Amino acid sequence: MTDPNIPPPERVVHQTTINTSPDRKGGGFMAFILGGLIVAVAVIGWFLYSGGRPPAAPEAPEVNLDINVPAPKLPETPRLPDVPRPAEPPTVTAPSSPEPQG
């Protein structure tokens, strides 16, 4: 007699394995909260370290400069012609009536 747990030799068995990853939930919100806390601690630390005041700007040295540069002289430009007076519009005389030929 044959063992019932062994498939017959002419029958081929194929097996497919599907691997799925588990759902990830809540990681984005937790990272947002953790990032906000890190920024808040950094800002509080900066205020405590600097005494609560922004760093003072260094004093600028006093500079008095007197710069005199001669302006270039441009050549004389030609004089523009005078603007002509507006011309009178042309007048048209009324046509005369033709004389009868007779």
MDTraj code that builds the backbone (N, CA, C; nanometers):
import mdtraj as md
import numpy as np

residues = "MET THR ASP PRO ASN ILE PRO PRO PRO GLU ARG VAL VAL HIS GLN THR THR ILE ASN THR SER PRO ASP ARG LYS GLY GLY GLY PHE MET ALA PHE ILE LEU GLY GLY LEU ILE VAL ALA VAL ALA VAL ILE GLY TRP PHE LEU TYR SER GLY GLY ARG PRO PRO ALA ALA PRO GLU ALA PRO GLU VAL ASN LEU ASP ILE ASN VAL PRO ALA PRO LYS LEU PRO GLU THR PRO ARG LEU PRO ASP VAL PRO ARG PRO ALA GLU PRO PRO THR VAL THR ALA PRO SER SER PRO GLU PRO GLN GLY".split()
xyz = np.array([
    [0.0817, -0.1160, 0.0000],
    [0.0000, 0.0000, 0.0000],
    [0.0880, 0.1249, 0.0000],
    [0.0336, 0.2356, -0.0628],
    [0.1129, 0.3568, -0.0734],
    [0.0770, 0.4514, 0.0395],
    [0.1706, 0.5390, 0.0690],
    [0.1500, 0.6375, 0.1761],
    [0.0536, 0.7461, 0.1246],
    [-0.0545, 0.7742, 0.1949],
    [-0.1513, 0.8750, 0.1465],
    [-0.0974, 1.0174, 0.1564],
    [0.0096, 1.0421, 0.2285],
    [0.0633, 1.1777, 0.2434],
    [0.1582, 1.2175, 0.1294],
    [0.1978, 1.1267, 0.0462],
    [0.2889, 1.1553, -0.0643],
    [0.2048, 1.1659, -0.1913],
    [0.2208, 1.2753, -0.2684],
    [0.1426, 1.2866, -0.3918],
    [0.1905, 1.1845, -0.4939],
    [0.1034, 1.1475, -0.5829],
    [0.1470, 1.0511, -0.6851],
    [0.2572, 1.1123, -0.7712],
    [0.3454, 1.0331, -0.8284],
    [0.4597, 1.0842, -0.9009],
    [0.4234, 1.1614, -1.0276],
    [0.3137, 1.1356, -1.0963],
    [0.2803, 1.2057, -1.2196],
    [0.2178, 1.3428, -1.1941],
    [0.1792, 1.3706, -1.0748],
    [0.1155, 1.4981, -1.0411],
    [0.2205, 1.5951, -0.9877],
    [0.2303, 1.7180, -1.0483],
    [0.3271, 1.8180, -1.0057],
    [0.2527, 1.9226, -0.9233],
    [0.3079, 1.9538, -0.8078],
    [0.2457, 2.0522, -0.7195],
    [0.3289, 2.1808, -0.7242],
    [0.2620, 2.2948, -0.7511],
    [0.3287, 2.4257, -0.7492],
    [0.2810, 2.5011, -0.6271],
    [0.3746, 2.5687, -0.5646],
    [0.3389, 2.6452, -0.4460],
    [0.3814, 2.7904, -0.4690],
    [0.2904, 2.8850, -0.4391],
    [0.3179, 3.0274, -0.4522],
    [0.3147, 3.0887, -0.3138],
    [0.4205, 3.1642, -0.2804],
    [0.4272, 3.2313, -0.1507],
    [0.4156, 3.3817, -0.1746],
    [0.3217, 3.4459, -0.1067],
    [0.3025, 3.5905, -0.1182],
    [0.3401, 3.6517, 0.0158],
    [0.4402, 3.7401, 0.0120],
    [0.4840, 3.8100, 0.1331],
    [0.4281, 3.9516, 0.1308],
    [0.3567, 3.9871, 0.2310],
    [0.3038, 4.1234, 0.2420],
    [0.3621, 4.1875, 0.3666],
    [0.3893, 4.3169, 0.3558],
    [0.4438, 4.3869, 0.4718],
    [0.3282, 4.4324, 0.5609],
    [0.3507, 4.4373, 0.6889],
    [0.2426, 4.4801, 0.7785],
    [0.2172, 4.6298, 0.7622],
    [0.0953, 4.6714, 0.7872],
    [0.0583, 4.8128, 0.7779],
    [0.1299, 4.8921, 0.8860],
    [0.1819, 5.0083, 0.8457],
    [0.2500, 5.0959, 0.9410],
    [0.1568, 5.2117, 0.9696],
    [0.1314, 5.2358, 1.0940],
    [0.0381, 5.3424, 1.1306],
    [0.1005, 5.4326, 1.2367],
    [0.0745, 5.5635, 1.2255],
    [0.1107, 5.6565, 1.3313],
    [0.2537, 5.7060, 1.3298],
    [0.3389, 5.6630, 1.2399],
    [0.4782, 5.7055, 1.2386],
    [0.4953, 5.8507, 1.1958],
    [0.4137, 5.8970, 1.1020],
    [0.4257, 6.0333, 1.0523],
    [0.3888, 6.1359, 1.1571],
    [0.2829, 6.1117, 1.2293],
    [0.2392, 6.2052, 1.3324],
    [0.3402, 6.2111, 1.4465],
    [0.3945, 6.0963, 1.4823],
    [0.4909, 6.0921, 1.5910],
    [0.6202, 6.1643, 1.5517],
    [0.6631, 6.1505, 1.4273],
    [0.7822, 6.2203, 1.3805],
    [0.7591, 6.3717, 1.3800],
    [0.6388, 6.4146, 1.3439],
    [0.6056, 6.5574, 1.3445],
    [0.6144, 6.6141, 1.4859],
    [0.5604, 6.5432, 1.5834],
    [0.5646, 6.5881, 1.7236],
    [0.7092, 6.5914, 1.7724],
    [0.7864, 6.4875, 1.7410],
    [0.9255, 6.4815, 1.7858],
    [1.0084, 6.5932, 1.7217],
    [0.9878, 6.6220, 1.5953],
    [1.0593, 6.7306, 1.5286],
    [1.0252, 6.8656, 1.5888],
    [0.8975, 6.8884, 1.6212],
    [0.8574, 7.0134, 1.6852],
    [0.9217, 7.0311, 1.8214],
    [0.9316, 6.9229, 1.8959],
    [0.9953, 6.9309, 2.0277],
    [1.1442, 6.9632, 2.0152],
    [1.2105, 6.9048, 1.9170],
    [1.3530, 6.9325, 1.8985],
    [1.3744, 7.0792, 1.8617],
    [1.2899, 7.1328, 1.7752],
    [1.3031, 7.2741, 1.7371],
    [1.2764, 7.3637, 1.8580],
    [1.1747, 7.3303, 1.9378],
    [1.1434, 7.4118, 2.0548],
    [1.2585, 7.4108, 2.1548],
    [1.3192, 7.2967, 2.1778],
    [1.4319, 7.2881, 2.2709],
    [1.5505, 7.3678, 2.2172],
    [1.5733, 7.3642, 2.0854],
    [1.6840, 7.4401, 2.0274],
    [1.6619, 7.5905, 2.0427],
    [1.5400, 7.6381, 2.0230],
    [1.5110, 7.7815, 2.0361],
    [1.5254, 7.8255, 2.1810],
    [1.4744, 7.7471, 2.2735],
    [1.4854, 7.7812, 2.4165],
    [1.6328, 7.7821, 2.4581],
    [1.7104, 7.6853, 2.4110],
    [1.8531, 7.6813, 2.4430],
    [1.9268, 7.8018, 2.3881],
    [1.8920, 7.8453, 2.2679],
    [1.9577, 7.9637, 2.2103],
    [1.9265, 8.0878, 2.2934],
    [1.8009, 8.1029, 2.3355],
    [1.7654, 8.2190, 2.4172],
    [1.8385, 8.2161, 2.5507],
    [1.8486, 8.1004, 2.6123],
    [1.9168, 8.0924, 2.7414],
    [2.0671, 8.1172, 2.7260],
    [2.1257, 8.0664, 2.6196],
    [2.2700, 8.0815, 2.5991],
    [2.3083, 8.2263, 2.5648],
    [2.2234, 8.2936, 2.4825],
    [2.2582, 8.4286, 2.4402],
    [2.2028, 8.5353, 2.5334],
    [2.1365, 8.4998, 2.6363],
    [2.0816, 8.5965, 2.7295],
    [1.9495, 8.6556, 2.6805],
    [1.8883, 8.5969, 2.5803],
    [1.7598, 8.6443, 2.5314],
    [1.7694, 8.7584, 2.4321],
    [1.8895, 8.7992, 2.3976],
    [1.9065, 8.9089, 2.3020],
    [1.9762, 8.8559, 2.1775],
    [1.9394, 8.9076, 2.0627],
    [2.0138, 8.8674, 1.9428],
    [2.1552, 8.9255, 1.9489],
    [2.2501, 8.8651, 1.8830],
    [2.3870, 8.9165, 1.8884],
    [2.3935, 9.0580, 1.8312],
    [2.4721, 9.1425, 1.8960],
    [2.4850, 9.2819, 1.8533],
    [2.5716, 9.2895, 1.7289],
    [2.5343, 9.3800, 1.6411],
    [2.6127, 9.4005, 1.5196],
    [2.7391, 9.4780, 1.5566],
    [2.8507, 9.4469, 1.4954],
    [2.9740, 9.5214, 1.5259],
    [2.9585, 9.6667, 1.4804],
    [3.0250, 9.7560, 1.5527],
    [3.0168, 9.8976, 1.5187],
    [3.0922, 9.9232, 1.3892],
    [3.0301, 10.0002, 1.3035],
    [3.0932, 10.0335, 1.1766],
    [3.1884, 10.1508, 1.1979],
    [3.3030, 10.1483, 1.1365],
    [3.3962, 10.2616, 1.1514],
    [3.3378, 10.3850, 1.0825],
    [3.3724, 10.5022, 1.1364],
    [3.3227, 10.6262, 1.0787],
    [3.4039, 10.6575, 0.9534],
    [3.3346, 10.6807, 0.8456],
    [3.4009, 10.7055, 0.7181],
    [3.3466, 10.8358, 0.6615],
    [3.4341, 10.9335, 0.6401],
    [3.3971, 11.0590, 0.5755],
    [3.4737, 11.0670, 0.4448],
    [3.4016, 11.0621, 0.3366],
    [3.4642, 11.0697, 0.2058],
    [3.4120, 11.1918, 0.1329],
    [3.4990, 11.2630, 0.0670],
    [3.4603, 11.3760, -0.0159],
    [3.5131, 11.3459, -0.1551],
    [3.4233, 11.3089, -0.2416],
    [3.4638, 11.2692, -0.3754],
    [3.4194, 11.3777, -0.4721],
    [3.5153, 11.4403, -0.5368],
    [3.4881, 11.5423, -0.6382],
    [3.5377, 11.4900, -0.7710],
    [3.4441, 11.4635, -0.8581],
    [3.4783, 11.4142, -0.9905],
    [3.4261, 11.5157, -1.0906],
    [3.5120, 11.5647, -1.1802],
    [3.4619, 11.6609, -1.2777],
    [3.3643, 11.5935, -1.3729],
    [3.2537, 11.6626, -1.3982],
    [3.1537, 11.6093, -1.4896],
    [3.2017, 11.6276, -1.6321],
    [3.1780, 11.5334, -1.7187],
    [3.2218, 11.5497, -1.8578],
    [3.1383, 11.6576, -1.9268],
    [3.2007, 11.7312, -2.0183],
    [3.1300, 11.8343, -2.0927],
    [3.0890, 11.7750, -2.2261],
    [2.9630, 11.7854, -2.2530],
    [2.9097, 11.7319, -2.3775],
    [2.9203, 11.8376, -2.4863],
    [2.9346, 11.7953, -2.6119],
    [2.9406, 11.8927, -2.7208],
    [2.8040, 11.9577, -2.7408],
    [2.8070, 12.0750, -2.8015],
    [2.6825, 12.1457, -2.8291],
    [2.6009, 12.0657, -2.9302],
    [2.4731, 12.0580, -2.9056],
    [2.3855, 11.9863, -2.9979],
    [2.3298, 12.0847, -3.0999],
    [2.2971, 12.0361, -3.2194],
    [2.2393, 12.1274, -3.3181],
    [2.1021, 12.1753, -3.2717],
    [2.0720, 12.2984, -3.3105],
    [1.9448, 12.3569, -3.2707],
    [1.8333, 12.2948, -3.3543],
    [1.7231, 12.2606, -3.2885],
    [1.6090, 12.2030, -3.3585],
    [1.5359, 12.3122, -3.4346],
    [1.4776, 12.2790, -3.5504],
    [1.4032, 12.3809, -3.6245],
    [1.2760, 12.4176, -3.5487],
    [1.2291, 12.5394, -3.5779],
    [1.1047, 12.5838, -3.5154],
    [0.9893, 12.4988, -3.5669],
    [0.8900, 12.4837, -3.4845],
    [0.7731, 12.4049, -3.5222],
    [0.6896, 12.4900, -3.6180],
    [0.6552, 12.4348, -3.7359],
    [0.5761, 12.5148, -3.8297],
    [0.4340, 12.5359, -3.7776],
    [0.3762, 12.6494, -3.8219],
    [0.2379, 12.6762, -3.7830],
    [0.1481, 12.5774, -3.8544],
    [0.0368, 12.5421, -3.7934],
    [-0.0528, 12.4483, -3.8626],
    [-0.1093, 12.5125, -3.9885],
    [-0.1170, 12.4370, -4.0942],
    [-0.1685, 12.4876, -4.2219],
    [-0.3200, 12.4963, -4.2154],
    [-0.3731, 12.5901, -4.2905],
    [-0.5183, 12.6023, -4.2988],
    [-0.5700, 12.4863, -4.3824],
    [-0.6834, 12.4314, -4.3442],
    [-0.7362, 12.3217, -4.4260],
    [-0.7782, 12.3736, -4.5632],
    [-0.7641, 12.2928, -4.6640],
    [-0.8015, 12.3390, -4.7976],
    [-0.9516, 12.3643, -4.8067],
    [-0.9883, 12.4628, -4.8881],
    [-1.1299, 12.4936, -4.9074],
    [-1.1714, 12.4421, -5.0437],
    [-1.2897, 12.3929, -5.0511],
    [-1.3420, 12.3384, -5.1760],
    [-1.4585, 12.4270, -5.2171],
    [-1.4551, 12.4768, -5.3387],
    [-1.5656, 12.5599, -5.3862],
    [-1.6762, 12.4707, -5.4370],
    [-1.7962, 12.5186, -5.4258],
    [-1.9104, 12.4406, -5.4716],
    [-1.9081, 12.4336, -5.6238],
    [-1.9402, 12.3200, -5.6803],
    [-1.9398, 12.3102, -5.8259],
    [-2.0526, 12.3959, -5.8850],
    [-2.0254, 12.4558, -5.9990],
    [-2.1293, 12.5370, -6.0637],
    [-2.2196, 12.4473, -6.1455],
    [-2.3431, 12.4941, -6.1617],
    [-2.4372, 12.4137, -6.2396],
    [-2.4035, 12.4234, -6.3872],
    [-2.4120, 12.3158, -6.4590],
    [-2.3751, 12.3179, -6.6010],
    [-2.4779, 12.4001, -6.6826],
    [-2.4312, 12.4715, -6.7813],
    [-2.5199, 12.5504, -6.8674],
    [-2.5816, 12.4593, -6.9736],
    [-2.7102, 12.4856, -7.0032],
    [-2.7749, 12.3983, -7.1022],
    [-2.7186, 12.4255, -7.2426],
    [-2.6977, 12.3224, -7.3150],
    [-2.6456, 12.3290, -7.4520],
    [-2.7673, 12.3412, -7.5464],
    [-2.7683, 12.4177, -7.6359],
    [-2.8866, 12.4317, -7.7094],
    [-2.8970, 12.4690, -7.8407],
])
top = md.Topology()
chain = top.add_chain()
for i, resn in enumerate(residues, 1):
    res = top.add_residue(resn, chain, resSeq=i)
    for name in ("N", "CA", "C"):
        top.add_atom(name, md.element.get_by_symbol(name[0]), res)
traj = md.Trajectory(xyz[None], top)
